[in-house]
Amino acid sequence: MAETPETSHVVGGADTHKDLHVAAVVDQYDRVLGIESFPTTRHGYRLMLTWMRSFGDLQRVGIECSGSYDAGLLRYSQTAGVEGSQFTSTDFTDVLRDAKVKISMDGRGRWIDNRMIERLWRSLKYECIYLNAFETGSEARNGIGNWITYYNERRPHSSHGIMTPDEAYDRRSPDLKVAA
């Protein structure tokens, strides 16, 4: 789904793992614009940022820490001029500090640092992934794809006065509060 000029500000997020990172992009209306996976290499990081930027003006990348797997992605995104921040425990922030990685959080490591993308990851995990026993990658891709359609088109969001992200986008006005 290509971005239009009036909704060009986007936020990316990455759920990090040993061999791949799963990335998502949302706009200011909480619409999921895409989810894709990338290898945990410098080339994979470059592909991920290029993919995220294809949806619009990339404001920041929220990185969910799951060990030391995301230090490289955070460092790469910072050198590429993208603000990267994570939601994590103090154990992991100590690893980042030791590696001299600049940590962009409010100092508390709270969800609010990346609320849009964190809201997406939490919803995706609890409403789709944990409830389904996907046995293959293609099953997971189809199931998550169906859930994203539901998330954008049929799932009401309290931050939009219980409209769906698509309804909020379609009815945008100067008075409509965007979710951020």
N, C-alpha and C positions, 0 to 999 in steps of 0.2 A: 504494500500500500504506500504510495508516494505521498509525501507531505505537501501541503499547499502553503503558499507564502504567509498567510495569516496565522498559521499554527506552526511556525518553523522552530519554536523552542522545544527541545526534547531533552529527556534525561535517560541515560542508559544505566543498566545494572548488570552485574555479573555474579553468578553463584559459582564459586571456584571449587575445583576438584583437582586431583593429581594429574590426570591426563587431558582434561578438557575443562573449559569454562562455558557455562550456559549463560548467554547474554539476552537481555530484553531491552526494548526501547518503548517509552511511554511519552505521550504529549501532556500538555498542561490540563487537558480534560480527562486524564487518566486512561485514555484509549491506549491499548496495547497495539503498537505499530508493527512489532515483530519479535520473534524469539528464535535464536539460532545458537549453535554450539561452535566453539573454536578450540584449536589445540593450544596447549600451554607452552607456547614458544614465542619468541619475539615476532616471528612471522604471523603467528596466530593472533597476537596482540594487535599488530598493525591491521590485519584483516578485520578484527573486531571493531576497532575504532573507525575504520573506513566504512564498515557496514552501518555502525551507529550514526555516523555523520550523514549517511545517505538519506536519513529521514528528516534532517533539518539541522538547525544550529544546536549542537551538542553542548548543553550547559554544564553537565557534570556526569561522572560515572560513579554510582554507588557500588561498592564491592563488598559482598558478603564473605567474610573470612571463614575458612574451614581448615586452618592450619597455616603453614608457610607458603601454600600454593599461590597466594595472591600477591605476595610482595613484588614479584616481577611485573605483574600486570599494573599494579599501582605505580611503581617506578616508571614503567614505560608510558603510562597515560600522562604522568606529570611532565616527562620530557617532551611529550607530543603536545603540550599546552592545554591538556584537558584536566580540570580539577577532579581528582579522584578522592573519594572518601569512603570509609568503611564503617560498618556497624559490627562491633566485635567485643571481645572480652579484653581485660587488661593484660592477660597472659600474652595475647597476640600483639598488642600494641607495644609491649616490651621488645618483642622480636623485631618489629618495624623500626623502633627507635635505635636498636643496636645496629641495624642495617643502614641507618641514617636516611630513612625514608620519611619525608615530610607527611605528617598525619593531619588531615583536614577534617576535624570534628570540633564540636563545641566544647570538648574536654570531658564530656560525660559518656561518650560512646553510645548515645541513645538512638532509637529508631528515628527520631525527628530529624537527624542529620540527613537522611535520605528517605523521607517519609513516602514519597510517591512510589519509588521502586521497591521499598521494603513492604509496602502495602500489597503490591502486586505479588512479590515472592511468597508472602505469608498466605495470601488468598489462593494462589496457585497450588501451593503445597497442601493446604488443609482442605480445599474444596475439590481438588482433582487428583493430585499425585498420590496422597496418602489413602484416598478412598478407592483407588483402582489398582489392580494387580497387573500392571503392564508387563508382559513377558518379552516383548521384542521392542526394538527401537522404533519400528514402524507403528506399532500399537501406541507407543508413548507419543509419537509425533501426531498421530491422528487424534488421540484423546486430548492432548494439550491444545491442538488446533481447534477442536470443537469447544473446549472450555474457553479459549480466547474469544471465539465468536460470542459465546454466552456472556462473558465478562463485558465485552464492549456493547453488545446489543440488547441484552435482557436483564443483566444483573444491576439493580439499583445501587447507587452509591450515596451514602449519607452526606458526603462532602458536596454533592451536587443537588441537595434538596430532594433526595431519592430519585433523581433521574439517572439514566444509564449514561456512560461516557459518550456514546453516540448522540443521545438526546441533548446532552450539555453542549456538545460541539455544534449540533444543528441549531440550537437555540441561543447560541452565544450572543451576549450583548455586553455593553460596558458595565452593567450592574451585576452580571453573573460572576459569582466567586469561582475562580479556578482553584483546583485542588493542589495547592503547593504552599 
